[in-house]
Amino acid sequence: MSIALTRPTASRLGLRWLWVTPLVLVTALIAGTAIGETPIPVDTIVKVLANQLLGADYAVDRIDAGIIWNYRLSRAVVAACCGTSLALAGVVLQALLRNPLADPYLMGISAGASTGAVAVAVAGLGAGALSLSLGAFVGALLSFGIVVMLAHAANSGVGGGRGVQAAGAIILAGIAGSQLFNALTAFIITKSASAEQARGIMFWLMGNLSGVRWADVTLAVPAALFGLLVCLWHRRSLDAFTFGADSAASMGIAVRPVRGMLIIAMALVTAVMVSIVGAIGFVGLVIPHAMRFIVGSRHTRLVPATALAGAVFLIGSDILSRVLVSGQVLPIGVITSLIGAPAFALILVRGKRS
């Protein structure tokens, strides 16, 4: 009897997700467009979208139309893509490394991407042959490679790196890698940037959506969709990796190719997002844990739930960054840290009690 009830329940949950996800995402995007220092009515937003997308001819104030289309809507879309990508990167890294503290920020990927982007933008690395995103991607891979090699070297001296020692080694290696590349970023800025450049870059490094425009949307949306599709395609492999590489291999998974491809894919989407908005912490750490409490650990549900929650969380954080201090826009990384640190502490306490 329990088996007969399980399948319809799972089907209803799947259909519910199918309907709820776009509704929640559209609501969050409208909120991100409407709320700000100058509130804009929803009907005005609808009219502007109809004019831009459907060729309608509604009478709309030109200033409101410019704020909606050229500033807030593109900003909200990029925030959603960035939140989705960073949250999914956290899910993948936590599954592959079997470590609840793994995320792109803590594992050095964000720091390496920041260094690569700054080296291209400020120091002129590549002599114009490298784009900002490509420089960030190279930096992300280099940073993560150093973290992996350092963790492997540490593990070789602790009995093969099993258990708590291996988990601690990869986190300590990630912290060391992050500090190294943060120092390199500061060195490049100090040596090569003007005072005005340094001020803008330091604000960008804390997470900045102020300069986002539609050209950034055309880069962020494909990257986020790519990351989501990769995670959905390998959702069963991620389930297997949570039990260890040996268990994954026993289930017929090609461990090294799949693991390498997933890490490269997450480094790529992280690098793209960092090159657009800078380094943002806590999204990839807190959101996956919060979603596990709600939908469980099966990646069939965890991946779409985390993607949606990451998008909504970063849109909400962007709204707060614009309205928290009157007349001033805060770096979005400040907001995610103010929310993420207490949330993660709560998750740790609840996990310990359970």
URGI-V49252 format. One record per backbone hydrogen bond with DSSP energy under -0.5 kcal/mol. CO is the residue of the C=O (numbers start at 1). NH is the residue of the N-H. E is the energy in kcal/mol with one decimal. If there is no record, write none. Layout:
# URGI-V49252
CO,NH,E ; CO,NH,E
This chain:
# URGI-V49252
1,5,-1.6 ; 2,6,-1.5 ; 3,7,-1.3 ; 4,8,-0.7 ; 5,9,-1.6 ; 6,10,-2.6 ; 7,11,-2.5 ; 8,12,-2.7 ; 9,13,-2.3 ; 10,14,-2.3 ; 11,15,-2.6 ; 12,16,-2.5 ; 13,17,-2.4 ; 14,18,-2.0 ; 15,19,-1.8 ; 16,20,-3.2 ; 17,21,-2.3 ; 18,22,-0.5 ; 19,23,-1.1 ; 20,24,-3.0 ; 21,25,-2.5 ; 22,26,-2.7 ; 23,27,-2.2 ; 24,28,-2.4 ; 25,29,-2.4 ; 26,30,-2.5 ; 27,31,-2.4 ; 28,32,-2.6 ; 29,33,-1.4 ; 30,34,-2.5 ; 31,35,-2.6 ; 34,40,-2.0 ; 37,39,-0.6 ; 41,45,-1.5 ; 42,46,-2.4 ; 43,47,-2.0 ; 44,48,-2.4 ; 45,49,-2.4 ; 46,50,-2.3 ; 47,51,-2.4 ; 48,52,-2.4 ; 49,53,-3.0 ; 49,54,-0.5 ; 50,54,-1.7 ; 50,56,-1.9 ; 51,55,-0.6 ; 58,60,-0.7 ; 61,65,-2.6 ; 62,66,-2.3 ; 63,67,-2.5 ; 64,68,-2.6 ; 65,69,-2.6 ; 66,70,-1.8 ; 66,71,-0.5 ; 67,71,-0.9 ; 67,72,-3.1 ; 68,73,-2.5 ; 71,75,-1.5 ; 72,76,-2.6 ; 73,77,-2.4 ; 74,78,-2.2 ; 75,79,-2.3 ; 76,80,-2.2 ; 77,81,-2.3 ; 78,82,-2.8 ; 79,83,-2.6 ; 80,84,-2.4 ; 81,85,-2.5 ; 82,86,-2.6 ; 83,87,-2.0 ; 84,88,-2.3 ; 85,89,-2.3 ; 86,90,-1.8 ; 87,91,-1.9 ; 88,92,-2.5 ; 89,93,-2.5 ; 90,94,-2.3 ; 91,95,-1.8 ; 92,96,-2.9 ; 93,97,-2.5 ; 94,98,-0.6 ; 94,99,-0.9 ; 99,102,-1.5 ; 103,107,-2.5 ; 104,109,-1.0 ; 104,110,-2.0 ; 105,108,-0.9 ; 108,112,-2.4 ; 109,113,-2.4 ; 110,114,-2.4 ; 111,115,-2.2 ; 112,116,-2.5 ; 113,117,-2.5 ; 114,118,-2.6 ; 115,119,-2.5 ; 116,120,-1.7 ; 117,121,-2.7 ; 118,122,-3.0 ; 118,123,-1.0 ; 119,125,-2.4 ; 124,127,-2.0 ; 126,129,-2.4 ; 131,135,-2.5 ; 132,136,-2.1 ; 133,137,-2.3 ; 134,138,-2.5 ; 135,139,-2.3 ; 136,140,-2.4 ; 137,141,-2.5 ; 138,142,-2.5 ; 139,143,-2.5 ; 140,144,-2.5 ; 141,145,-2.5 ; 142,146,-2.1 ; 143,147,-2.2 ; 144,148,-2.6 ; 145,149,-2.4 ; 146,150,-2.6 ; 147,151,-2.5 ; 148,152,-2.6 ; 149,153,-2.4 ; 150,154,-2.2 ; 151,155,-2.8 ; 152,156,-1.9 ; 154,157,-1.1 ; 155,158,-2.0 ; 155,160,-0.9 ; 155,161,-0.6 ; 158,161,-0.7 ; 158,162,-0.6 ; 162,165,-0.8 ; 162,166,-0.6 ; 163,167,-1.9 ; 164,168,-2.7 ; 165,169,-2.3 ; 166,170,-2.0 ; 167,171,-1.5 ; 168,172,-2.6 ; 169,173,-2.5 ; 170,174,-1.9 ; 171,175,-2.4 ; 172,176,-2.4 ; 173,177,-2.6 ; 174,178,-2.6 ; 175,179,-2.4 ; 176,180,-2.3 ; 177,181,-2.4 ; 178,182,-2.4 ; 179,183,-2.1 ; 180,184,-2.1 ; 181,185,-2.3 ; 182,186,-2.3 ; 183,187,-2.4 ; 184,188,-2.6 ; 185,189,-2.4 ; 186,190,-2.5 ; 187,191,-2.4 ; 188,192,-2.7 ; 188,193,-0.5 ; 189,193,-1.9 ; 194,198,-3.0 ; 195,199,-2.0 ; 196,200,-2.0 ; 197,201,-2.9 ; 198,202,-2.4 ; 199,203,-1.7 ; 200,204,-2.1 ; 201,205,-2.8 ; 202,206,-0.8 ; 203,206,-0.6 ; 204,207,-2.0 ; 205,279,-0.6 ; 206,333,-1.6 ; 207,332,-1.8 ; 207,333,-0.5 ; 209,212,-1.4 ; 213,216,-1.1 ; 213,217,-1.2 ; 214,218,-1.7 ; 216,219,-0.7 ; 216,220,-2.8 ; 217,221,-2.5 ; 219,223,-1.3 ; 220,224,-2.6 ; 221,225,-2.6 ; 222,226,-2.5 ; 223,227,-2.4 ; 224,228,-2.4 ; 225,229,-2.7 ; 226,230,-2.4 ; 227,231,-2.1 ; 228,232,-2.5 ; 229,233,-2.6 ; 230,234,-1.7 ; 232,235,-1.2 ; 234,238,-2.4 ; 235,239,-1.7 ; 236,240,-2.0 ; 237,241,-2.5 ; 238,242,-1.3 ; 240,243,-1.7 ; 241,244,-1.7 ; 244,248,-2.1 ; 245,249,-2.5 ; 246,250,-2.1 ; 247,251,-0.9 ; 248,251,-0.6 ; 248,253,-2.0 ; 249,252,-1.7 ; 253,255,-1.4 ; 254,258,-2.3 ; 255,259,-2.8 ; 256,260,-2.8 ; 257,261,-2.5 ; 258,262,-2.4 ; 259,263,-2.3 ; 260,264,-2.4 ; 261,265,-2.5 ; 262,266,-2.4 ; 263,267,-2.5 ; 264,268,-2.3 ; 265,269,-2.3 ; 266,270,-2.3 ; 267,271,-2.4 ; 268,272,-2.3 ; 269,273,-2.1 ; 270,274,-2.7 ; 271,275,-2.4 ; 272,276,-1.0 ; 273,277,-2.9 ; 274,278,-2.0 ; 277,208,-2.7 ; 282,286,-2.7 ; 282,287,-0.5 ; 283,287,-1.4 ; 285,289,-0.7 ; 286,290,-2.5 ; 287,291,-2.4 ; 288,292,-1.8 ; 289,293,-1.5 ; 290,294,-0.9 ; 291,295,-3.3 ; 291,296,-0.6 ; 292,296,-1.3 ; 298,301,-1.3 ; 298,302,-2.8 ; 299,303,-1.9 ; 301,305,-2.1 ; 302,306,-2.7 ; 303,307,-2.3 ; 304,308,-2.2 ; 305,309,-2.6 ; 306,310,-2.7 ; 307,311,-1.8 ; 308,312,-2.5 ; 309,313,-2.8 ; 310,314,-2.1 ; 311,315,-2.0 ; 312,316,-2.6 ; 313,317,-2.3 ; 314,318,-2.2 ; 315,319,-2.1 ; 316,320,-2.2 ; 317,321,-2.1 ; 318,322,-1.0 ; 319,322,-0.8 ; 319,323,-1.4 ; 320,324,-2.5 ; 321,330,-2.4 ; 324,326,-0.5 ; 325,328,-1.9 ; 328,325,-0.5 ; 328,330,-0.6 ; 331,334,-1.1 ; 331,335,-1.0 ; 332,336,-2.4 ; 333,337,-1.8 ; 334,338,-2.3 ; 335,339,-2.2 ; 336,340,-3.2 ; 337,341,-2.4 ; 338,342,-0.5 ; 339,343,-1.7 ; 340,344,-2.9 ; 341,345,-2.1 ; 342,346,-2.3 ; 343,347,-2.2 ; 344,348,-2.5 ; 345,349,-2.2 ; 346,350,-2.6 ; 347,351,-2.6 ; 348,352,-2.2 ; 349,353,-2.2 ; 350,354,-2.4
